[in-house]
Amino acid sequence: MKAAYNTAARKRPVNLTLNEDLVAQARGLTHNLSGVVESLLAEYVEQERQQHSARAAALRSTIATWNDFSARHGSFADEYSTL
């Protein structure tokens, strides 16, 4: 699967505040903690993008349904408005 980000982009140090014990345990499981964190962050970003896309698609569908209803039946306000 192709990454959704530029994997050749320059790496830069960042400051994170993490639980000391958790970091120690993770370091005991991998020699490349930065790589693991980068991989998990990439998965998180992709998941959030997919959820955002799904919400946007659902919203577009809802708007289309509402517009179709309004075109067929008119607006509720048109019938009862005093303006």
C-alpha positions, 0 to 999 in steps of 0.5 A: 500500500502506498503511503499517503504522505511523503515518506522521503520528507526530511525528518525533524526532532519533536518534543513529546511528553510521554509516560516514562514507564511506557516509553521504557517498556516500548524501548524494550520491545523495539530498537526503533521507537521513532519508526514505531511512533511514525508508523502509528501516527501515519495510521492515525492520520489515515484513519482520521482522514477516512472518517472525515471523508465518510462524514463529508459523504454522509453530509453530502448525501443528507443535503441531496436528500433534503434538497430532493424532498424540498424540490418535490414537496416545497418548504414547510415554511412556505406553507405556514410563513406569515411573511 
